[in-house]
Every structure is written in C-alpha cells, then in structure tokens.
C-alpha cells in the first residue's frame, strides 16, 4: 500500500472497498495492516474507505521537532485528502483521536466533509479526562507496555467481555499493540488529546453530524460526548446504553451497524 509525503512526514494509508469516499479513524492505533477486519461489517461494500497510520506509529514517520497537536493530525488528513483529490468525504471518528481530528477538519475545511460521526470523543479535556489520559501514559512509561495494555483494556471493555476474551485482548497481538515500543508516540498522542479544545469553534461545523454516546464508557462517557451534540448545529445523537469505550461482541456490533449504515446512506 502507498506512502505519501504529507505535511512534513511520510504518511502510510490504505484504501478498502468501493463506492463513495469515507475515512475511518480510531484512537491510539490503526485500522491498517489487517485491522480493516474491525471495520463495521458492510462498510467497505458500500464505500471506498481510507485508513491511515497516525504519525509515529505503523509505517508513518514523525518529526519530533514539531509540537504535537490535534491540528497537526488534522493537517495530515487534509493534506492526504488533497493529495488523493478527494472531497465530500464521510468522516467516521471512533474511540478518541479520530473523532477529534474529524472535528478539526470539519471546522477548517468544510468542503472535505460530507458528514461526520463522532463516538468516544470530547470538546475539551476536563480534569478527570486529562488525568485519565496522562495516567495511561505514566503507566506505560513507568511500568511498561504490558501494564499499560492491561490497564487500558480493563477500562475499555465490559467485565463480561474481558473475562471471555482476555487471551485475545492482551499480548503482542492484542489491543493498542501499535504503541508497543512507541512510548514517545504515545506521549505525543496524549499531549495532542489533552490540548484539544473546540468549544468555541464547534458551532462552525456545517455538515450533518451524528454523535454516538456510549452509556457504559469509563473514559469518554456521555459526560464528554453530549456537549459535542449540543454545540454542533443540527447534530443528532444516539445513546447506546450498554456499550463501553469499545464496541465489542456480536450483538453490539450489529446494533452499531444498524445505526451507522442507515445514517450514512441518508447523507
């Protein structure tokens, strides 16, 4: 798959499926390198889906002299879309950074954003969220990747799912594996996340927006996602009462697809 030199770094990306353009971005990881199997079922049957490695992980490089920020990541995405000649793209931002990047692009380049979905995001970091994110990085730094992986996993999944799938969730092929050996990248992600603040600019978003609230999320709970819906003019909201930070399990994934795909089709 190709690498493009975008915004001062080499940016790895993949294209999957066929149809109208969409980009799907998650949290501190990537849907690339086989991770496309975690995309919503049916998404690539209807859309050409762009996936990226954020700078500093996977096969994307980083320039450590450039201060980390959500705007920096947004400029990466803007540059790549301009490079591809894409516009009017469906933005699907899930579980953290991807949703925040989508907000920045929708504000700065409305011509690029056909619609936007936010889940697991925030308008700014209050003390509680800031301390959570910094604590994740502190555990990674002071106790190592395995301790961090276990900590973030128990915070991100419901107990029943964790108990049933612990062997798959942890280990070298488990969650957040892209950060293994990439502490500096992780710390830069955290800094970008903490400094993200769009409270005074979300009112500029013009595209149709859906905000999905996860009722059991211990990190980005409705406390952080409801203000997104409130601040974006005309935004719609859906509450998934029984979902934690990560949508997991067959029933939850089906329910998520039943929200996602009809909403995209409508726009």
GUVONU-305432 format. One line per field, with one value per residue (C-alpha): residue number from 1; residue in three letters; x, y, z. Coordinates in steps of 0.5 Angstrom, whole numbers, plus 500, padded with zeros to 3 digits. Each point is the difference from the previous one (the first is absolute). Example, Ala and Ser with C-alpha at 12.3 -4.5 7.8 and 13.67 -1.06 7.14 Angstrom:
resi = 1|2
resn = ALA|SER
u = 525|502
v = 491|507
w = 516|498
REM end
This chain:
resi = 1|2|3|4|5|6|7|8|9|10|11|12|13|14|15|16|17|18|19|20|21|22|23|24|25|26|27|28|29|30|31|32|33|34|35|36|37|38|39|40|41|42|43|44|45|46|47|48|49|50|51|52|53|54|55|56|57|58|59|60|61|62|63|64|65|66|67|68|69|70|71|72|73|74|75|76|77|78|79|80|81|82|83|84|85|86|87|88|89|90|91|92|93|94|95|96|97|98|99|100|101|102|103|104|105|106|107|108|109|110|111|112|113|114|115|116|117|118|119|120|121|122|123|124|125|126|127|128|129|130|131|132|133|134|135|136|137|138|139|140|141|142|143|144|145|146|147|148|149|150|151|152|153|154|155|156|157|158|159|160|161|162|163|164|165|166|167|168|169|170|171|172|173|174|175|176|177|178|179|180|181|182|183|184|185|186|187|188|189|190|191|192|193|194|195|196|197|198|199|200|201|202|203|204|205|206|207|208|209|210|211|212|213|214|215|216|217|218|219|220|221|222|223|224|225|226|227|228|229|230|231|232|233|234|235|236|237|238|239|240|241|242|243|244|245|246|247|248|249|250|251|252|253|254|255|256|257|258|259|260|261|262|263|264|265|266|267
resn = UNK|UNK|UNK|UNK|UNK|UNK|UNK|UNK|UNK|UNK|UNK|UNK|UNK|UNK|UNK|UNK|UNK|UNK|UNK|UNK|UNK|UNK|UNK|UNK|UNK|UNK|UNK|UNK|UNK|UNK|UNK|UNK|UNK|UNK|UNK|UNK|UNK|UNK|UNK|UNK|UNK|UNK|UNK|UNK|UNK|UNK|UNK|UNK|UNK|UNK|UNK|UNK|UNK|UNK|UNK|UNK|UNK|UNK|UNK|UNK|UNK|UNK|UNK|UNK|UNK|UNK|UNK|UNK|UNK|UNK|UNK|UNK|UNK|UNK|UNK|UNK|UNK|UNK|UNK|UNK|UNK|UNK|UNK|UNK|UNK|UNK|UNK|UNK|UNK|UNK|UNK|UNK|UNK|UNK|UNK|UNK|UNK|UNK|UNK|UNK|UNK|UNK|UNK|UNK|UNK|UNK|UNK|UNK|UNK|UNK|UNK|UNK|UNK|UNK|UNK|UNK|UNK|UNK|UNK|UNK|UNK|UNK|UNK|UNK|UNK|UNK|UNK|UNK|UNK|UNK|UNK|UNK|UNK|UNK|UNK|UNK|UNK|UNK|UNK|UNK|UNK|UNK|UNK|UNK|UNK|UNK|UNK|UNK|UNK|UNK|UNK|UNK|UNK|UNK|UNK|UNK|UNK|UNK|UNK|UNK|UNK|UNK|UNK|UNK|UNK|UNK|UNK|UNK|UNK|UNK|UNK|UNK|UNK|UNK|UNK|UNK|UNK|UNK|UNK|UNK|UNK|UNK|UNK|UNK|UNK|UNK|UNK|UNK|UNK|UNK|UNK|UNK|UNK|UNK|UNK|UNK|UNK|UNK|UNK|UNK|UNK|UNK|UNK|UNK|UNK|UNK|UNK|UNK|UNK|UNK|UNK|UNK|UNK|UNK|UNK|UNK|UNK|UNK|UNK|UNK|UNK|UNK|UNK|UNK|UNK|UNK|UNK|UNK|UNK|UNK|UNK|UNK|UNK|UNK|UNK|UNK|UNK|UNK|UNK|UNK|UNK|UNK|UNK|UNK|UNK|UNK|UNK|UNK|UNK|UNK|UNK|UNK|UNK|UNK|UNK|UNK|UNK|UNK|UNK|UNK|UNK|UNK|UNK|UNK|UNK|UNK|UNK
u = 500|502|504|499|505|495|501|507|499|500|492|498|493|495|494|495|493|497|495|499|506|501|505|500|505|500|504|507|501|499|495|505|505|494|496|495|496|498|496|493|497|497|504|505|494|497|506|508|503|506|504|506|506|501|507|504|497|500|503|499|506|500|504|501|502|493|496|494|493|493|501|507|496|494|505|503|493|498|507|499|492|503|505|495|496|494|494|494|502|496|504|500|503|500|503|504|505|497|493|504|504|494|497|506|500|492|502|505|499|492|501|503|495|493|498|503|499|503|501|504|503|500|499|506|503|498|504|497|501|507|502|498|504|506|500|499|507|503|499|503|506|501|497|501|495|497|498|497|497|496|498|497|497|496|498|497|496|495|502|496|503|507|499|498|506|505|505|499|499|507|507|504|494|495|498|504|505|503|502|505|507|497|500|502|494|495|502|499|493|499|502|496|494|501|500|494|495|495|495|500|500|495|495|503|499|495|500|495|502|499|502|500|500|503|496|505|506|505|505|496|493|494|502|505|496|494|503|502|493|498|505|499|494|495|504|497|501|499|501|503|498|504|506|507|506|501|494|501|496|496|493|504|503|493|497|506|499|492|502|506|498|493|502|506|495|495|506
v = 500|507|505|508|505|505|506|498|493|493|498|493|499|494|500|495|498|504|506|507|502|499|501|496|502|497|501|499|495|498|496|499|494|495|504|501|494|504|505|500|494|502|507|498|497|507|505|501|500|504|497|504|498|507|503|496|493|495|502|507|504|506|507|500|508|501|501|495|503|497|506|496|494|504|503|493|497|507|499|493|501|506|495|495|505|498|505|499|494|496|501|494|502|495|499|506|504|498|504|506|500|500|506|504|498|502|507|501|497|499|498|494|497|498|497|499|494|501|495|500|507|507|507|501|496|502|498|493|498|504|496|493|501|502|494|496|503|500|492|499|504|497|493|498|499|493|504|506|495|496|507|503|493|500|507|499|494|497|495|494|501|501|493|497|502|502|496|503|508|499|498|502|500|503|507|506|496|505|504|494|503|507|504|506|500|498|506|505|497|501|507|502|497|504|506|499|506|501|503|507|497|494|505|501|493|499|493|495|497|494|500|493|499|494|499|496|503|502|504|504|500|504|505|501|499|503|507|498|499|507|504|498|503|495|494|493|496|493|496|493|499|493|502|501|504|495|497|492|494|498|503|507|500|498|506|505|498|501|507|501|498|503|506|501|497|506|505
w = 500|499|504|498|503|503|505|501|501|497|500|499|498|497|496|501|497|494|500|503|504|507|505|507|505|507|507|501|495|493|495|495|500|500|505|495|503|505|496|500|496|494|500|494|496|499|501|498|507|501|506|503|505|504|500|504|500|495|494|500|503|504|501|507|500|498|506|501|499|497|495|498|499|496|495|499|498|496|496|499|497|496|497|498|497|505|502|504|504|505|507|505|506|505|507|501|496|493|502|503|493|497|504|498|492|500|503|496|493|500|492|502|505|497|507|507|505|507|505|506|500|503|499|505|506|507|506|500|493|500|506|497|493|504|505|494|497|507|501|493|502|507|500|492|495|502|507|495|496|505|504|493|499|506|500|492|501|504|505|497|493|503|504|494|495|505|496|493|503|504|497|494|495|505|500|500|497|496|506|502|499|499|506|497|495|506|504|494|498|508|499|494|503|506|497|495|502|494|505|497|493|499|498|494|498|494|498|502|507|504|507|503|507|504|506|504|497|506|496|495|503|499|504|495|493|502|499|493|498|504|497|492|497|498|503|501|506|501|507|500|508|500|496|504|497|494|497|501|499|494|503|501|493|497|504|498|492|501|502|495|494|499|502|495|495|502|499
REM end
